[in-house]
Amino acid sequence: MSDNELLIALSDMLDKKLKPIKEDIQFLKLQNENDILPRLQNIESCYTSTYNRYKSSVNPIDSMQHDIDIMKIVISEHSRKLQSIE
């Protein structure tokens, strides 16, 4: 067998061995493009919108907490005053 024929035979053998790997890679690329990436984009979109909602409501919540803290103090004080009247 000549060197050229040997190289051709080796090339054919490698092609046969690599064909299933190439098919698997192609399948994974298609699955990634058609299934995984759209789902990840959807998840990202959900998290981003939730983050933006929470981000915009942090200041009002802080303000409400401050108001509640003040109300607790005032209510406690009024409660003591009312108990002293009785």
Secondary structure, 3 states (H helix, E strand, C coil): CCHHHHHHHHHHHHHHHHHHHHHHHHHHHHHHHHHHHHHHHHHHHHHHHHHHHHHHHHHHHHHHHHHHHHHHHHHHHHHHHHHHHC
